[in-house]
């Protein structure tokens, strides 16, 4: 990090504004079907850059945001041009080099650049392991100069650790982080401290709710914009409107001591976290501008009294459930559209069930590993309401070993693979009644047990853990499972 409080050096080639201008609201502004005027919108972004907010975050599905940013970039030359971060959010499926390259090339064309400063991958379901294939192609494209830095979006602690252990140089993970949503301060920050990955925090102002204009106001009955709909769900999950008002009042009191706004206090609180490189503050470009207020937060320094006041208010909130990104993958779905189960159920399974000839009521799945036909076994078999999953290792595709030597990361991958096997046969992790864990090294028991606990902490199946001293191949852990599918 530089000595400037408004800048952060992510890599030697990438210095960013600590307040990043988020362009997700472009999609909301274009909901009527009429795109923004690209030139006028680029003028608005230019005013942000001139004020020092020269870093912009967008995604492939944020309407014309990439085109607007591309027009701004075209007006600048050299290394002092604004920085453009974008995301690629493909539907889970095979991630061949051709598919990934096409996705990245589209980002380059829309931005009008030869190199994407920071390209971030969002992946809907880790049960489909091709997200690792996509990241390895990212790494190849980085070596070719098409990607500057690699980031992730809405990835939890376990899967960030898995990506890094599998050799991906992950510079950032973009996640929700605010006074109301403090999940990122836990396990994810611990992984960041170990790996050097930094967080880009969004939702810091909860879609504008963590601002002065909501202090003392009644709970809204109707919310008209996507951002507001999303973060009202976070407010409800954190304890409701009265609890939220208590947080606002504490932030306002801190702000009055320093001549700062509630938005300043909320943003400064997140920026002070050691894992955070920058916060992403959304802009309705050409409509509402907050540049002057955002500049003021760099003069704000909390003392012990400030922190105690905020901590007392936060103690009355309910922690947001799960880990970072869970709001997109499991209930309660804290998204603008709410329940995403229909979307997730539509994602094709990585495995395909097939009937066992001559055995009515029995079906099986295979993973494509070289070992299954060689040894004559299936990845999983269903007979009636029982599903039995074979001993599962971190074998990716035919024979690649994921995260060599890292037992905790391998366990995360293995459990995703087990979940995918169960799903293909009509079951789920909630149906699991027994697991067995085999370790190469007894000293890996805690890392693997924690991975097991993240998945089964509420399910609590019967479990046996053994240190067997040797596993076939260079694997640190192997896990099998048995499930009984509940009647519908």
Secondary structure, DSSP 4 states (H G I P E B T S, - for coil): --S-TTEEEEETTEEEESEEEE-THHHHHTTTSPPP-HHHHHHHHHHHHHTT--EEE--TTSTTHHHHHHHHHHT--STTS-EEEEEE-PPSS---HHHHHHHHHHHHHHHT-SSEEEEEE--S-TTSTHHHHHHHHHHHHHHTTSEEEEEEES--HHHHHHHHHTT--EEEEEEE-SSS--GGGTHHHHHHHHH--EEEEE-TTGGGTSSGGGTTPPPPS---SHHHHHHHHHHHHTT-HHHHHHHHHHHHHHHHHHT--HHHHHHHHHHTSTTEEEEEEE-BTTTB--HHHHHHGGG----HHHHHHHHHHHTTSPPPSSSTTGGGTSSS--STT---HHHHHTSPPSS--EEPTT-TTEEEE----HHHHHHT--SEEEETTEEEEEEE--EETTTEESSTT-HHHHHHHHHHHHHHHHHHTT--GGGEEEEEEEESSGGGHHHHHHHHHHHHTTT--EEEEEE-S--SSS-SEEEEEEEEPPP-
